[in-house]
Every structure is written in C-alpha cells, then in structure tokens.
Amino acid sequence: MNKDSRLRKLIYILTGIISLVLAYIGIIVPGFPGIPFVVLAAYFFANSSPRLYSWLTRQPLMKRLLKKSKKIDPRIFKGLLISQAWFSVGVAEFTIAHHPAAKIIWLAAGVILTILILVLMKNHRHYHNEHTNGSDPAGEDDKRQSEQSD
C-alpha cells in the first residue's frame, strides 16, 4: 500500500466517523439532517474499512436506514438527500441560526454536504453490494426474524 492510498484511507475513515457522529446528532436534533450522513458514513467506510462498514451495517438503526436507502433509484435518492439537507439548512437559518456566523456555518454545511453527495456517491447500491459480496446485511436478518416470528 503506497503513501497516497494510506492517506486516502485515513481521510475516508475520519470522514466516515465525522459523518456518523453527525448522523447521530441528526437523529437527535430536530431540523438537522441525519440520513444523508448515515449514507455518507456507509460510503466512506465501504471504501476504506470493511470492518467499520460491517460494524455500521450491524447497528439496528443504521441497518434500517441503509435498507430503506437501497430501495430507491440512485438519482432520486441523491435528490432526496440533497433536498432534505437543504430543507434542514433552511429551517435552521430561520429558526435557530440568529447570529450571522451561525447562518454562514449552516450554509457551508449545506454546500459541503451537497458536494459530497454529488461527487462521491456515484451509485449507493454499487458500493453497498460490492462490499457485502452481494449479501444484504442491512435487512435480511430482520426479514428472517420477522418470518420466523409469524
């Protein structure tokens, strides 16, 4: 592994961890987008650390969110992620961001999130299936459990 690929892997892991933290904040804080950050964390982990990706897909909440994201056409999904992010930015701008610096931070977060979604997420189904050998860690266990309980 050369120096550039190790640096890229480290950047992807750190960005995945930051995305995951922001996803959990988004789940707790109203008006802050959570789902786009879950998908971004999955993307970064899938492309840097199979162990972290596997861990993420075993978390019950993340598993449900990723399972739902796989059912949507990638172009529509990207549009939904971006619109959710900008809706949240708009809500924050008018409700909680009263200071000019806070407004700039929210706008910057919206721009960065949009760029990450458009540039890095080529096809969210592709990375998900590629890194799970075609299996579905984000849902098959739930499906089997619900069938067994019926």
Backbone as CSV, one residue per row, in Angstrom:
resi,resn,N_x,N_y,N_z,CA_x,CA_y,CA_z,C_x,C_y,C_z
1,MET,0.860,-1.174,0.000,0.000,0.000,0.000,0.907,1.237,0.000
2,ASN,0.709,2.090,-0.990,1.563,3.278,-1.063,1.048,4.381,-0.144
3,LYS,1.845,5.425,-0.049,1.537,6.519,0.877,0.230,7.224,0.519
4,ASP,-0.037,7.420,-0.790,-1.270,8.103,-1.200,-2.517,7.301,-0.839
5,SER,-2.464,5.979,-1.040,-3.649,5.178,-0.724,-3.865,5.070,0.791
6,ARG,-2.778,5.055,1.562,-2.933,5.057,3.027,-3.526,6.374,3.509
7,LEU,-3.078,7.483,2.922,-3.621,8.788,3.288,-5.097,8.877,2.910
8,ARG,-5.433,8.388,1.719,-6.839,8.395,1.279,-7.690,7.548,2.219
9,LYS,-7.181,6.376,2.594,-7.916,5.501,3.512,-8.142,6.198,4.848
10,LEU,-7.111,6.847,5.373,-7.232,7.559,6.637,-8.253,8.693,6.540
11,ILE,-8.202,9.447,5.454,-9.160,10.542,5.251,-10.579,9.997,5.172
12,TYR,-10.761,8.886,4.453,-12.092,8.284,4.341,-12.591,7.785,5.692
13,ILE,-11.720,7.175,6.475,-12.137,6.689,7.791,-12.521,7.862,8.687
14,LEU,-11.700,8.897,8.721,-12.016,10.074,9.544,-13.308,10.750,9.082
15,THR,-13.472,10.880,7.769,-14.695,11.493,7.248,-15.906,10.620,7.556
16,GLY,-15.741,9.306,7.506,-16.823,8.395,7.870,-17.213,8.531,9.330
17,ILE,-16.224,8.641,10.190,-16.500,8.805,11.625,-17.208,10.133,11.879
18,ILE,-16.732,11.193,11.250,-17.391,12.503,11.398,-18.826,12.430,10.875
19,SER,-19.019,11.781,9.735,-20.366,11.630,9.173,-21.265,10.852,10.119
20,LEU,-20.721,9.812,10.734,-21.509,9.011,11.662,-21.908,9.822,12.898
21,VAL,-20.976,10.599,13.422,-21.297,11.465,14.570,-22.395,12.457,14.177
22,LEU,-22.265,13.049,12.994,-23.288,13.990,12.524,-24.625,13.285,12.288
23,ALA,-24.579,12.026,11.863,-25.821,11.265,11.677,-26.540,11.083,13.009
24,TYR,-25.792,10.711,14.037,-26.415,10.550,15.354,-26.944,11.884,15.878
25,ILE,-26.222,12.952,15.645,-26.726,14.277,16.037,-28.008,14.576,15.270
26,GLY,-28.027,14.246,13.977,-29.210,14.481,13.154,-30.416,13.672,13.589
27,ILE,-30.175,12.504,14.154,-31.284,11.685,14.645,-31.878,12.308,15.905
28,ILE,-31.030,12.938,16.705,-31.472,13.510,17.981,-32.011,14.929,17.832
29,VAL,-31.339,15.760,17.027,-31.672,17.179,16.937,-32.664,17.431,15.800
30,PRO,-33.832,17.981,16.117,-34.798,18.297,15.064,-34.243,19.354,14.107
31,GLY,-34.496,19.171,12.833,-34.053,20.135,11.838,-32.660,19.879,11.307
32,PHE,-31.955,18.913,11.877,-30.604,18.582,11.411,-30.696,17.264,10.642
33,PRO,-30.181,17.227,9.406,-30.334,16.013,8.598,-29.499,14.859,9.138
34,GLY,-30.099,13.704,9.288,-29.375,12.537,9.771,-29.099,11.513,8.687
35,ILE,-30.100,11.235,7.865,-29.981,10.178,6.863,-28.851,10.427,5.864
36,PRO,-28.673,11.649,5.346,-27.553,11.828,4.417,-26.205,11.473,5.038
37,PHE,-26.054,11.740,6.314,-24.785,11.443,6.967,-24.613,9.944,7.202
38,VAL,-25.706,9.220,7.411,-25.620,7.758,7.534,-25.122,7.168,6.223
39,VAL,-25.702,7.628,5.131,-25.322,7.113,3.818,-23.868,7.488,3.503
40,LEU,-23.479,8.708,3.826,-22.092,9.106,3.592,-21.127,8.285,4.452
41,ALA,-21.484,8.032,5.700,-20.626,7.202,6.551,-20.482,5.809,5.944
42,ALA,-21.586,5.251,5.457,-21.526,3.931,4.825,-20.622,3.964,3.597
43,TYR,-20.727,5.016,2.805,-19.877,5.147,1.619,-18.402,5.190,2.007
44,PHE,-18.062,6.044,2.949,-16.663,6.199,3.335,-16.112,4.925,3.983
45,PHE,-16.894,4.269,4.828,-16.434,3.033,5.448,-16.310,1.909,4.425
46,ALA,-17.258,1.835,3.498,-17.203,0.789,2.473,-15.964,0.935,1.600
47,ASN,-15.494,2.144,1.424,-14.333,2.386,0.578,-13.025,2.509,1.345
48,SER,-13.056,2.253,2.655,-11.816,2.378,3.423,-11.619,1.254,4.427
49,SER,-12.681,0.809,5.072,-12.538,-0.164,6.152,-13.727,-1.134,6.167
50,PRO,-13.519,-2.338,5.642,-14.600,-3.329,5.679,-15.084,-3.607,7.103
51,ARG,-14.182,-3.528,8.070,-14.561,-3.780,9.459,-15.525,-2.709,9.977
52,LEU,-15.219,-1.435,9.717,-16.120,-0.359,10.149,-17.443,-0.414,9.392
53,TYR,-17.382,-0.743,8.104,-18.613,-0.855,7.317,-19.494,-1.975,7.868
54,SER,-18.872,-3.105,8.171,-19.615,-4.233,8.731,-20.234,-3.853,10.075
55,TRP,-19.463,-3.162,10.910,-19.987,-2.707,12.200,-21.193,-1.791,11.995
56,LEU,-21.063,-0.850,11.058,-22.153,0.100,10.805,-23.422,-0.623,10.378
57,THR,-23.282,-1.597,9.495,-24.467,-2.288,8.979,-25.072,-3.257,9.989
58,ARG,-24.379,-3.520,11.090,-24.935,-4.355,12.154,-25.693,-3.543,13.193
59,GLN,-25.559,-2.224,13.185,-26.271,-1.375,14.142,-27.742,-1.321,13.734
60,PRO,-28.674,-1.636,14.625,-30.083,-1.739,14.243,-30.649,-0.501,13.533
61,LEU,-30.397,0.670,14.074,-30.940,1.882,13.468,-30.312,2.141,12.105
62,MET,-28.999,2.012,12.027,-28.304,2.256,10.762,-28.697,1.218,9.721
63,LYS,-28.898,-0.015,10.168,-29.301,-1.092,9.266,-30.642,-0.754,8.607
64,ARG,-31.584,-0.261,9.402,-32.904,0.101,8.850,-32.788,1.258,7.859
65,LEU,-32.012,2.274,8.211,-31.871,3.426,7.319,-31.195,3.036,6.008
66,LEU,-30.158,2.205,6.077,-29.473,1.774,4.861,-30.355,0.863,4.016
67,LYS,-31.133,0.044,4.666,-32.053,-0.849,3.941,-33.061,-0.022,3.144
68,LYS,-33.598,0.999,3.771,-34.554,1.864,3.069,-33.889,2.600,1.914
69,SER,-32.643,3.009,2.095,-31.967,3.783,1.051,-31.688,2.939,-0.187
70,LYS,-31.494,1.634,-0.030,-31.182,0.777,-1.167,-32.371,0.564,-2.095
71,LYS,-33.578,0.798,-1.619,-34.776,0.539,-2.414,-35.107,1.669,-3.385
72,ILE,-34.410,2.771,-3.282,-34.730,3.960,-4.073,-33.749,4.095,-5.229
73,ASP,-34.254,4.524,-6.391,-33.404,4.782,-7.548,-32.309,5.773,-7.148
74,PRO,-31.040,5.522,-7.545,-29.931,6.372,-7.096,-30.110,7.859,-7.414
75,ARG,-30.633,8.194,-8.585,-30.801,9.619,-8.917,-31.851,10.261,-8.026
76,ILE,-32.937,9.554,-7.800,-33.985,10.076,-6.927,-33.458,10.163,-5.495
77,PHE,-32.695,9.145,-5.100,-32.154,9.115,-3.744,-31.236,10.303,-3.498
78,LYS,-30.358,10.598,-4.452,-29.475,11.759,-4.305,-30.293,13.039,-4.180
79,GLY,-31.321,13.166,-5.004,-32.184,14.340,-4.929,-32.871,14.461,-3.584
80,LEU,-33.336,13.324,-3.064,-33.973,13.335,-1.743,-32.990,13.727,-0.640
81,LEU,-31.776,13.187,-0.719,-30.772,13.530,0.288,-30.448,15.023,0.259
82,ILE,-30.249,15.528,-0.946,-29.904,16.953,-1.089,-31.063,17.834,-0.654
83,SER,-32.281,17.469,-1.049,-33.431,18.294,-0.653,-33.642,18.249,0.859
84,GLN,-33.435,17.087,1.474,-33.560,17.010,2.931,-32.504,17.881,3.606
85,ALA,-31.285,17.819,3.085,-30.210,18.629,3.667,-30.544,20.116,3.561
86,TRP,-30.994,20.567,2.391,-31.279,21.992,2.218,-32.544,22.432,2.942
87,PHE,-33.502,21.533,3.089,-34.672,21.857,3.897,-34.230,22.099,5.344
88,SER,-33.361,21.225,5.829,-32.853,21.378,7.201,-32.041,22.658,7.358
89,VAL,-31.237,22.980,6.347,-30.474,24.230,6.384,-31.435,25.414,6.434
90,GLY,-32.471,25.370,5.610,-33.461,26.457,5.600,-34.151,26.616,6.940
91,VAL,-34.569,25.498,7.520,-35.220,25.546,8.833,-34.268,26.137,9.871
92,ALA,-33.021,25.684,9.845,-32.035,26.192,10.807,-31.772,27.679,10.607
93,GLU,-31.696,28.105,9.360,-31.436,29.515,9.059,-32.520,30.424,9.654
94,PHE,-33.763,29.952,9.605,-34.869,30.806,10.052,-35.289,30.590,11.498
95,THR,-34.815,29.504,12.116,-35.281,29.246,13.481,-34.179,29.312,14.531
96,ILE,-33.037,28.675,14.295,-32.027,28.604,15.361,-30.754,29.382,15.067
97,ALA,-30.520,29.727,13.807,-29.284,30.443,13.459,-29.563,31.939,13.398
98,HIS,-29.451,32.596,14.541,-29.745,34.023,14.589,-28.496,34.879,14.366
99,HIS,-27.366,34.349,14.686,-26.108,35.068,14.520,-25.611,34.877,13.086
100,PRO,-25.049,35.920,12.454,-24.554,35.790,11.069,-23.539,34.657,10.883
101,ALA,-22.682,34.437,11.874,-21.693,33.353,11.763,-22.386,31.986,11.732
102,ALA,-23.448,31.849,12.524,-24.196,30.587,12.532,-24.868,30.350,11.181
103,LYS,-25.397,31.405,10.583,-26.010,31.275,9.260,-24.979,30.837,8.220
104,ILE,-23.781,31.394,8.306,-22.714,31.028,7.360,-22.306,29.565,7.563
105,ILE,-22.219,29.135,8.805,-21.858,27.743,9.089,-22.902,26.784,8.526
106,TRP,-24.186,27.086,8.712,-25.248,26.230,8.178,-25.210,26.197,6.652
107,LEU,-24.995,27.356,6.029,-24.897,27.382,4.565,-23.693,26.584,4.076
108,ALA,-22.571,26.726,4.758,-21.372,25.969,4.385,-21.611,24.465,4.539
109,ALA,-22.297,24.081,5.604,-22.612,22.656,5.804,-23.490,22.137,4.670
110,GLY,-24.453,22.930,4.244,-25.308,22.524,3.123,-24.529,22.369,1.834
111,VAL,-23.632,23.297,1.564,-22.808,23.229,0.351,-21.892,22.008,0.392
112,ILE,-21.227,21.798,1.513,-20.306,20.664,1.646,-21.051,19.342,1.509
113,LEU,-22.190,19.232,2.163,-22.980,18.004,2.076,-23.446,17.754,0.644
114,THR,-23.878,18.798,-0.040,-24.307,18.654,-1.431,-23.150,18.181,-2.311
115,ILE,-21.987,18.762,-2.129,-20.814,18.359,-2.920,-20.454,16.899,-2.634
116,LEU,-20.452,16.525,-1.367,-20.131,15.141,-1.025,-21.123,14.168,-1.664
117,ILE,-22.380,14.497,-1.616,-23.399,13.614,-2.191,-23.230,13.510,-3.704
118,LEU,-23.043,14.629,-4.378,-22.941,14.622,-5.834,-21.637,14.013,-6.350
119,VAL,-20.550,14.343,-5.719,-19.245,13.926,-6.238,-18.869,12.519,-5.794
120,LEU,-19.072,12.207,-4.544,-18.578,10.946,-4.028,-19.535,9.776,-4.172
121,MET,-20.805,10.052,-4.141,-21.761,8.952,-4.204,-22.152,8.661,-5.651
122,LYS,-21.333,7.888,-6.326,-21.613,7.542,-7.720,-22.873,6.704,-7.804
123,ASN,-22.954,5.684,-6.987,-24.113,4.797,-7.000,-24.158,4.096,-5.652
124,HIS,-25.094,4.478,-4.806,-25.093,3.948,-3.449,-25.382,2.462,-3.398
125,ARG,-26.066,1.902,-4.387,-26.287,0.459,-4.413,-25.000,-0.271,-4.738
126,HIS,-24.200,0.295,-5.623,-22.974,-0.356,-6.073,-22.013,-0.594,-4.905
127,TYR,-21.728,0.439,-4.122,-20.766,0.235,-3.041,-21.330,-0.685,-1.991
128,HIS,-22.641,-0.619,-1.775,-23.251,-1.447,-0.735,-23.158,-2.920,-1.110
129,ASN,-23.518,-3.279,-2.336,-23.465,-4.667,-2.771,-22.033,-5.146,-2.950
130,GLU,-21.173,-4.276,-3.454,-19.783,-4.645,-3.709,-19.061,-5.026,-2.424
131,HIS,-19.356,-4.347,-1.344,-18.624,-4.575,-0.106,-19.296,-5.576,0.813
132,THR,-20.379,-6.156,0.359,-21.029,-7.186,1.165,-21.136,-8.489,0.389
133,ASN,-20.395,-8.602,-0.728,-20.400,-9.797,-1.570,-21.797,-10.185,-2.012
134,GLY,-22.611,-9.187,-2.288,-23.963,-9.435,-2.765,-24.954,-9.739,-1.663
135,SER,-24.498,-9.916,-0.430,-25.428,-10.181,0.655,-26.068,-8.879,1.098
136,ASP,-27.043,-8.971,1.929,-27.769,-7.785,2.370,-27.713,-7.670,3.883
137,PRO,-26.611,-7.146,4.430,-26.532,-7.035,5.877,-27.494,-6.012,6.427
138,ALA,-28.005,-5.158,5.580,-28.894,-4.098,6.056,-30.339,-4.513,5.942
139,GLY,-30.653,-5.772,6.271,-32.054,-6.085,6.261,-32.433,-7.540,6.246
140,GLU,-31.630,-8.431,5.715,-32.026,-9.818,5.597,-32.265,-10.458,6.955
141,ASP,-31.447,-10.130,7.947,-31.643,-10.700,9.276,-32.999,-10.295,9.843
142,ASP,-33.375,-9.026,9.661,-34.687,-8.561,10.135,-35.799,-9.307,9.438
143,LYS,-35.638,-9.509,8.126,-36.654,-10.193,7.334,-36.822,-11.620,7.820
144,ARG,-35.697,-12.327,8.035,-35.759,-13.708,8.502,-36.388,-13.788,9.885
145,GLN,-36.032,-12.846,10.768,-36.584,-12.861,12.118,-38.093,-12.631,12.102
146,SER,-38.560,-11.721,11.246,-39.991,-11.447,11.197,-40.745,-12.629,10.601
147,GLU,-40.119,-13.355,9.649,-40.763,-14.534,9.074,-40.838,-15.643,10.103
148,GLN,-39.791,-15.784,10.938,-39.776,-16.834,11.941,-40.788,-16.560,13.047
149,SER,-41.022,-15.288,13.360,-41.940,-14.953,14.434,-43.405,-15.056,14.009
150,ASP,-43.665,-15.098,12.689,-45.057,-15.202,12.198,-45.624,-16.580,12.324
